[in-house]
């Protein structure tokens, strides 16, 4: 059996914790080796790179930058294209637009040797949209070599819709319409730019779906041959903690508040909480999560749940930012390497999920 190697490109807010998670669980996941690519030699990144190498990952860089990395005390072991060529799966975690550029410039040349390629939510058109626990059955072994992990808010939106209205895909007609408002944090704690001084409202890029969150969620469900009535709006607030999602679902079949709570608790990817501030939930993740992340798809605030006239479900939930994207990235990689046993292999991450926060 050939060696299973996962290569991660980028060491930002998704790349760094993803590399660490893969290293810490590689034996249980059936991964023989984790490699990663760093583009720019920066002294400020040296502690991070040393930490990832200490965990067991191997650094790859462009050949013409090797000397610059070594001058700063970082020792690349692999060259960029060599690392891609020998990988089983490549997970691209680069900034917006670079993943699609890499696909056009590099990845197509390695399709015969690499099982598949994964990019993140900003790379629309990269491949089949995927979110763990939402559209796994839409993945087709041998055909889907390119996967796009949807954004963290799209994960949340899709998880809420599926859990509360779609009954695990058995009755898609039960969801009459779904409306969402994404109250987004300004930037991640690790990012030095793009903070905003005051709340900022977003535009509706689609007449039919509103913001890109519902656009992407609708496309995600279309991989399951579902055409759902979704609409989302988005805004940013001057906070660095977590995104907040308000939802309103209208369903055909009558439902009670207890039904809603039971369905949420039955989904292992959903965490429940009575905490009503993003700071306290974020703090829990920092203290209890791997690399400070909550891997659940959503964190639902129990006391905000409401059922109106037996057919209208509303509430607030928090988006675990890149935590749910980390889960889907690993799940997608495992599927590309072990299409028939990936469900069993990713159970090793079970201890990183929370039923209650």
C-alpha positions, 0 to 999 in steps of 0.5 A, a space after each residue: 500500500 502506498 504511503 498516505 501523505 497530506 500536503 497543506 498549502 498555507 499556514 494562516 488561520 486555517 492552515 496552521 491549526 489544520 497542520 497541527 491537527 493532522 500531525 496530532 491525529 495522523 496515526 488514527 487517521 491513517 496518515 503517514 506524513 504531513 507536509 506543508 508549504 510556506 510562501 514567504 520567509 518572515 522572521 515573525 512566522 519562525 516560532 509558528 514554523 518551528 512549532 509545526 515542524 516540532 509536531 512532525 510536519 515537514 516544510 516545503 518552499 519554493 527553491 529560489 527562497 530556500 536560502 532566505 528561509 535558512 538565513 532566518 533559521 527555518 530549514 525546508 526539506 522539500 521543494 514546492 512541486 516535489 511536495 505536491 507530486 508526492 502527496 496523496 491529498 493537497 489542501 489549499 489554505 491560501 488567501 482568496 483567489 490563490 487556490 483557483 490560480 494554483 489549480 490552473 497553474 499547478 494542480 492539473 499537472 499532478 492529477 494522475 498521481 494525487 488522489 485529490 485537491 481541496 480548497 477553502 470557501 473563498 475559492 468558488 468554482 474550484 470543485 464540488 462544494 462540501 460540508 461534513 455531515 451535510 452532503 457526504 452522500 453526494 461525493 463520487 469516488 473516482 470523479 470528484 478530485 476537486 472539493 471546495 470546503 464551504 465557508 464557516 457561516 455556510 456550514 452553520 446555515 446548512 447545518 441548521 436547515 438540514 437538522 431542523 427542517 430536512 430530516 436527514 434528507 428524507 423530506 426536502 419539501 418540508 422546508 418552505 423557506 429559510 431566512 438568515 442574518 449573519 452578524 460577522 466578526 470583523 477579522 480573526 485575532 491572528 489578522 492585523 488588517 481589516 478591522 472596522 471601527 463600527 458595524 457595517 452592513 453588507 450588500 445582497 449579491 444575489 436577487 434570489 439568495 441575498 448574500 453569498 452564504 445562502 448562495 453557497 448553501 443552496 449550491 451545497 444542497 443542489 449536490 443532493 438534488 435539492 432546490 431550497 428556498 434560502 435567503 441570507 443577509 450579512 453585516 460585520 461588527 467591530 468584534 474579533 470573537 465569533 460570528 452570530 447567525 439568526 435563523 427563521 425557518 418555515 416548515 410544512 409539518 407542525 413542530 414543537 419547541 421540544 422537537 426542535 431541541 431534540 433534533 439539535 441534541 441528536 446531531 453530534 455536530 451541533 453544540 448547545 449552550 446557554 451562554 449568550 455572549 460570543 466572548 464566553 463561547 470563544 473563551 470556552 473554545 480557547 480553553 477546551 478546544 484543539 488549537 483553541 477551536 470548536 469543531 462543531 458546525 454550530 453552537 445554538 443558544 438554547 434560550 433563544 429558540 422559538 416556535 411560532 404557530 407550530 410552523 416557524 422556527 427561530 433562534 440564534 447560534 454562533 459560528 465556530 469560525 474556521 473550526 467547522 472548516 477544519 473538520 470538513 477539510 480533514 473529512 474531505 482528505 480522508 474521503 479522498 484517501 479512504 473512500 470506503 472507510 473514512 467515516 470510521 477513521 474520522 471518529 478519532 476526532 470525536 473527543 474534540 466535539 462538544 454536546 454542551 458549551 
